[in-house]
Amino acid sequence: MHPLKPLASLPTHEVTNMPPYIGDQDLWADDVALREGVAREGAGWAVEHLADFGSSTGTTENFDKGEQANRHHPELRPYDRHGMRINQVDYHPAYHDLLGHAIERRVPSFAWSHQRAGAHVGHTALTYMMNQVEGGLMCPMAMNYSAIPSLRTTPTIAEAWIPRLLSTEYDPRDIPVTRKTGATMGMFMTEKQGGSDVRANSTKAVAVGAASGPGAEYRLTGHKFFCSAPMCDAFLTLAYCEGGLSCFLVPRWTPDEERNTLMIQRLKDKLGNRSNASSEIELQDTWGVMVGEEGRGIRTIIDMVQYNRFYCASSSSGLMRQALVQALHHTAHRSAFQKRLIDQPLMRNVLADLALEAEAAIAFTLRLGRAIDEAPKDPSAAALARIGTAIAKYWICKRAPAHVGEALECLGGPGYVEESMMPRLYREAPLNSIWEGSGNVMCLDVQRAMTREPAAIPAFIGELEAARGGNAALDRSIDALKDALDDPGDFELRAREVTERMALTLQAALLVRHAPSAVSDAFCASRLGERWSGAYGTLPRGVDFDTIIERAAARD
């Protein structure tokens, strides 16, 4: 991507058969599946905001800022020039620019600022579009969004913090939050010895005075192994107190406007997500306040985890969409053997297959958004949101790395070069499968939802049955899935297999009901067929490749 026209002639040769710079992208107008899904799932009232966001976000300038923020990594500055401990992280200005762009346009606050049907659907669309530009800023955006339900469990804390988190003003200054125009929220739960098993945590919390319980002051001591976005104004964390494992809000500054003892020990040298700092933090008699009931820390923070998992699915869907856009652009403007790549039969099979995966992913996440919107008043929707989020977090995030890798291969050698942005997308893709619960954890969470929430399976099956009769392969898959769910034997051993089948069948049902027949028939014929291996470019004969590719490549 480059705004200036380069030389097309060099002393030794002319530059030919090279795709032009992709230029500005309209992340809303160019995405038919997104626009249809938003209208279908109840956020048609938000189209003006989403359209403005899509055009203003997908600019060459913003994509270049994403590249700059990744090239110039965050730097830890534990001390100031006088030797005073300040525990700061310095970010490239491009990172702050993108974070400001997202906050000012309500990426983290949209759902909570619009208390109406479709609010979480609109939020999904914003997340999906923003992540296509740069994934590193989505961590603080996710946590600003997901912290709201947990904070609401303790009214005094909610009153002090929620308005700041919902602010549309980005204030990067490291000063007491009472002096700021907006705030960001982080989270650190995991410790070396436990990882996903937070009950193995060893961090301790001791009440400051006689008072204890929700809203009371505590001092925390321990070591947290992963803390992303350590520049945030406050963090939710877990620690053991007398009443058991509890949730605490730990700010960067104490109420006395002293720096809290959040000691950043180091920044992680990560595979991807490089624009976003991830750190290890020591809590050394660190001031905090309890959020939620004492001994109910996991219950208090579980809603935050659930919303973050939903965020992961939306973000991975965005990565797949942008990888597809890059592959379509390159193949539409590159020729081999006297024919454009996009006109080569096998390449068309690959591109169509990538397009099916991307459309199924965004259809699934938007449907979850509607379930989350309806959950407070509809127990069936709440059950679907609960089990569906775990399924989507597992499957969509699991498919993203292979999808981006295949799209990278469509570009050939240029796709392996940093300037193409494909390596950045490729490094980003595995993260969402790890963050907030790896694949095994998610599949076991699906099992947990099935056994503990009686409404989960009926709600899920009801969503599938709404599409029955639309495709014979789907009907067979629904019946086979019912048999698998009725068999309790060795379920933990089969959890990945069953979760995958649930994901594919639900995606197929959504496409059969709402997508053009060319899309749904191809998806069902491939994903629900006996010979499907998961490899891209293996769509069977009879697929309407033209319609699928044209639908995905609206801009070209």
N, C-alpha and C positions, 0 to 999 in steps of 0.2 A: 504494500500500500504506500503510495507516494503521491503528493499533490502536484508535483512538477513533472513535466514531460521530459524524459531522459533522451540521450542521443540514441538514435536507431541505427547509426552507421559508425563502425569502428575502422581504424586503419587497415585491419586485416580482413574484415568481413562485415556484412550487414546482419543486424539482429532480426531474425525472422522466426516465425512459428513459436513465438513466446506469448503467453497470455498477457493481456494488458492488466494494469493495476485494477484491482476490484473496485476501489473507490468507496464512496459512501454507500452504506447499506441502510435500507429502511426495514428495520427488524420487525415491524408490524405489517406494513402494506405488502411486503414481499412474501409473507408467510400465510398461505391460504388456510392451512390446517389450524394454525393458531387463531386466526380471525373467526373461523367457523366455530371452533371449540369455545371461545370466550362467549360468543352470542348464545350458543346452545346451553351452556352451563350456568347462565344467569347473570353475566356481567356486561351485557350489552350497553347498560347505562354508563359504563366506564370507557367506552370506545374513544372518546375525544382525548382523554388523558393518556390512554395506552398508545394511540396513534402518534400523539405528540412525543411521547417517550421513545417510541420505536424509531422515529426519524431523527430525534436529537441525540440518541445514544449511539446509533450505528455509524457515526461519522468516522472518516479517516483519522481525524484528530484524536478521537477517543481510542480507536484501535491502536494508534501509535503510542498513546499514553500507557495502555496496557503493556505494550512491549517494553517501554522505558521503565515502568515500575518493576518488571521482572528482571530486566538487565541490571538495574541498580538496586541491589537487595537492601532490606532494612538492616540497620546497624545498631548494635547495643551500645548504649552510653551509660554505664552504671554510675559514673561519677562525673561531677562537673569539674571545671578547671581549678577549683579550690580544694578538691579532694572530698567534697561532700557527696554522700550517696544520694542519687536522684532516680535511678532505675528507669531511665527513659530509653525509648527506641526511636531512632530517626528514620523516617521514610522519605523516599524520593517525592518531590512535589507532584509528580504525575499521579502517584497513589492518592494523595490528598485531594487532587482535582477530581478523580473518579469517585472517591468516597463522597465528596461534596455533591457531585452530580446525582448520585444515587439517593442520598438523604433528602436533598432539596426536592426531588421528584417522587418522594414517598415510597421508595422500594421497601424499606423495613416497616413503615408505619401505615401503609395503605389499608390493610385489612382492619386495623383497629380504629382508624380514623373514619371509616365508612361502615357504620353498624347497620348493614342491610344485606339482603340476599345478593350473593355474587362477590362479596368483598374479598374473600379468600381466593376466589377464581381470578379476580383482577390482580391480586398479589402474586399468584402463580405466574401470570403472564409477565409481570414486571421482573420477577426473579429470573425467569427463563430468558428474557431478552438481555438483561444486564450481564448474566453469566457468559453470554456469547462474546462479550468484549473483554472481560477480565474476571477470572474466578477468584483471585486473591482477596478481593474486597468483600466477597460474599459471606465470609465467616462472621465479621462483626455485624453485617446486615442480618444474617440469620439469627444471631443471638439477640439483637435489638427486637426483632419480631417475636421470637419464641419465648423471651423472658416474661412477657406481659402476664400470662395466666399464673405463673409462679408468684410473681410479685403481688398479684391481687389477693393472695391468701392472707396477706398481712397488711391491713388498710393503711397504717401509718407509713410503711415503706412504699406502698403503692402511690400514696399521695405525694410523696417526696420525689419519686423517681420516674413514674410513668409519663408525666407530662414532658419531662426532659427527653425521654427516649422517643416520644412521638413528635418531637420538634422537627421542623423541616429546615433548621439551620445547623450546618455542620461547624462545630467549634473544636479544632484540633489542639487547642492549648492545654498544657498540663498544669492546670490550676484547680483549686477547689470547685466542685461542681456547682455550688451555690452562686458562683460568679460567671457561669457559662450559659450560653444561649441554647445549648443542646448537649446531649450526652450519648455515649455508646456503652453497651453492656457486653461483658465477656463471660466465660465460664471455664472453670477447671475442676474436673472431677477425678481424672485418672491419676494413679500413682504407679511407681515402678512395679511393685509386687502384685498389683491387682489387674490393671487394665480395665477391661469391661466388668470385672467382678469388683464393683465399688465397695462391697461389704468387706473386702480385704484391706480397705484404706486404713491408715494408721494416724492420720492427722487428728489432733485433739483440740477440743474447744472447752474453755473454762469461763464460767460466768464472771463478769467483772464485779458485780455487787450481789446483793441479796436476791435481786430479781432474776428470773430465768424465763425461758419460753419465748413465744413469738414477739419480735420487736426488742427483746432484751439485748444488752451489750455482752460480747464475749471476746476473749483473746484466743487466737488460733495459732497452733504450732505444728508444722509438718512440711512435707515436700510434695509438690505437684509436678508430675512428669511431663504433662502437655498442657500448655496454656497458649492458645492462639489469640492473636490480636491483643498483646499485653499492654497496648497503649490505651485500652478502654478505661472509662472512668470508674467502673465497678465490675465486680465479678460475682457470680453465684458459684458456690463450692459446697462440698460435703465434708463434715468432720464429726467425730464422735464426742458427745458430751455425756453427762450422767444419764440422760434419758435415751441414749442410743444415737444412731447415725442421723444427723440433722442437717438442714440446709442453712447456709449463711450468705448474706450479702457482705462482700468485702470491698470497700472503696479504695481508690488510690490515695485519697486524702481523708483524714479523720475529721470529725465535726469541729475540732479545735484548729482546723486548717494547718495541721502538721502532716508531713508525708507519712503515709502508712508504711509499715515494714513489710512491703511486698518486694522481696529481694530477687530480682531477675538474675539467675545464675549463668544462663547461656541461651543463645538462640539455636534452634535446630537447623542443621544443614539438610534440607529436605529434597526429595526427588522433584517435586513440583510445588505449585502454590507459593512461588518464591517471593512474590511481591508482599505477601502477608507473613509477618513474623510469627513464629511458634517458639515457645520458650519453656524453660524449667524455672519454677518459682519456689523459693523458700518462704514459708510463713513463719516469722519469728516474733512470737507474742503479738500477732497482727490483730488489729481491731476489726470487729465485724458485728453484725446484728443478725439474729435468727429470723429466718423466713419460714413461715408455716409452723406446723406443730412440732414440738420436740420429739425426737425419735422417729419422725415421719419424713425424713429428708428425701428419700427416694420417691415417695409419693408426691412430695412438693415439687420436685424437679422433673418428674416424669412427663408432665405436659410440655415442658421446655424441650425435653429430648424428643418427644413425639413430633412437635412442630419442626424441630431441626431435621428430623428424618424426612419429613415432607419436603423441606427445603432442599435436601440432598437429591431427591428424585426430580424436582423441578430443575435444579442446576444441571444435573447430568443430561436431562432432556435438552437443555440449552446447548451444552457442549456438542451433543450429537447433531443438533440442527446446524450449528456453525461449521462443523466438520463437513457436513453434507454440502453446505453452501460453497465452501472452498473447493470441494471436489467437483461440483457441477460447473463452477466458473472455469476451473482449469481445463476440464475435459471439453468444454464447449468452445474453447479457443486454442486448443492444441491438436495438431494433426500427426498421424503416424500411418505410414503405408497408404498415402494418398486419400486418407479419410479422417475426418475429425474423430477424436477419441470417443466423444459422446455418441457417435454414430456406429461405433464398433459393437457388434452383437454382444460379446462377452462383457464389455465395459458397461453396456446398457443394463445387463443383468445385475452387475455389481451396484450400479447407481440406483436402480429401482429398488434393490434389496435394502440398501442404506436408507432410502427414502421411506420405505415401509416401517423400518425400525424407528426412525425419528418421529413419524406421525403417530405410531402406536404409543410411543413414550409420552408425547404431549397430550394425547387424548386421555391417557390414564391419569396423568397428574391433574389435568383440568377437572376430570370427573371427581377426583379426590377433593379438590378444592370445593366443589359443590357439596360434597358430603360433609366437609368440615363446616361449611356455612350453615347447613341444615341441622347439624348435630345437636345444638342446644335444645331444639324443640322436637326432634325426631329420634327416638332411640334406635331405630333401624339404620338411619343415616350415621349416627354415632358409632354403631357397631361396624358399619362398612368402612368408616374413616379409620377406625382402630386397626382392623385387620388389613385393610387395603394399603395403609401407609407402610406397614411392615413388608408387605409383598412388593410394593413399588420400590421401596428403599433397596430391597435385595436385588430385584430383577433389573430395573432400569440402570441402577448404578453398576451392576455387574456387566451389563451389555455395553456400557459406554467405552471402556478401553479398547475392546475389539472393534467397535464401530469406528472410533477415531483412527485406530491403526489402519483399518481398511481404507478409510478416506485418505489418509496420508499416502498410502500406496498408490492411489489414483493419480497423485501428483508426481510419482516417481522420485528421482533424485532431488528435485527442487522442494519436495515436501519434507525432506529430511534436513533441510537447511533452516536455521532459526528464523530467517527473514520471512518465511512463508507463514509463520504463526502456528503451523501444524505441530511442531515439536512442543510448543507451549500447551496446546490443547491436549496433546498426547500425555504429557507429564501430569496435567491436571486431572485427567480422566479417572485414575485409580483412587483418588482421594475420597470421593463420596462413598465408596464401598467400605472404607475403613472408618471414617468419621462417624461417630454416634452409633457404632455397632457394626462389626464386620459381618460377612455373609452368614457364617454359622449362627452368630448372635441373632441376626434378623430372622432366620428360618425357625429358630427356637422360639422367637417372639411370636411368630405366626402360630406355632403350636400352642403357645401360652394363651393367645387370644381365642383359639378354638376351644380350649378346655375350660377357660375361666369366664368366658362371655357367651352365654347361650345364644344370643342374638347374632353372633358374628357369622356363622356359617349360613343360617337362613337368609341373612341380608346379602351375603355374597352370592349365594345360589340364585336368589331373586334377581340380582343384576344380570346374571347369565341367562336366566330363563326369559327375560324380556327380549332377547335376541333369537330365541329358538324359532326354527323354521326359516331363518334367513340364509342358512348355509348348511349343507349336509355334514361337512367336516366339523363344523362347530357343534352341531347337535351330537355327533358321536363323541366329541371331546368333552362336552358337558356330562354325558352319561358316564364316560370313563373316569372323569374327575370325581363324580359322586361316589363311584365304587371305591376309589382311592381314599376318599375322606371317610367312608364308612368302615375302612379297615384300620383298626387301631394298632395292629401288630408292628413292632419295630418302627414306630413313627419317627422317633428321633433319628434313626438311621436313614430314613427315607425323606427327611424334612426338606432337603434341597430339591429333590425330584418333585415332591408334591407342591412346594412353593412355586417352582418353575411352571408346572402345569397350571396352577391357579393363575399366575400372571399372564401366561400366553392365552388362556381361555378367556380371561376378562378383557384383554386387549382385543382379541378377535371379536368378542361380543360388541364392544364399543364401536369397532370399525364396521361391523356388519350393520349396526343400527344407524350409523351416522356418516360414514365415509362413502365415496363413490364405489360402485361395485368392483371397478378395476383394482382398487386398493384392497378392499376387504377380501375379495376372492383370492388375490395373490397371497395375502397374509395367511389366510386359512389353508390354502393349498400347500404352502411351504411350512409354516410353523406348526400346523396341526397334522401334518403328514407323517407317515411312519419313517421316512428316510431323512428327515431333517437333522442335520448335524450341528447347526448353529453357525456354520461358515457362510459368509456373504457371497453372493453371486451364484447361488444354486437354485434360483427360482425355476419352476418347471415350465415346460412348453405351454403355450396358450395364454400366458400372462400378457396383459395389455401394457407393455413397457412404455409406449408413447404417453398414455394418459398419466401414468404414475410419475414419470420424469417431468413432464410439463407442469403437473400440479406442484411438484416440489421446487421447480426452477422458475418461479414466476418472474424473477427479475431478468432472466436470460431469455 
